[in-house]
Amino acid sequence: MTPDEYLTAHLPLLRQYLTHGLSETWVVKLFGVSAQGGVYDEAGKPAKDEAQRIREMDVPSQRIAVVSADGQSHDLTEPLQWLLI
């Protein structure tokens, strides 16, 4: 699910404001960012397969997920790069 699809489904008024309520000179690009990369175990509950997969990653930076309309990457600086350029 892209960030735009998420906003459409869960926060439609915010999406409407961001895409139509601002000046025409503004450019909006939505990013979804997860630095943990998934759902961790909850205390007192059985371990989740996804949490185990996260623990077994050799390169911790591969946990990072940055999603936009352009695709997915592991670069946390991508939203900042877009903002500054």
Secondary structure, DSSP 8 states (H G I E B T S, - for coil): --HHHHHHHH-HHHHHHHHHSS-TT------EEESS-S----TTS---HHHHHHHT-SSGGGG-EEEETTEEES-TTHHHHHHH-
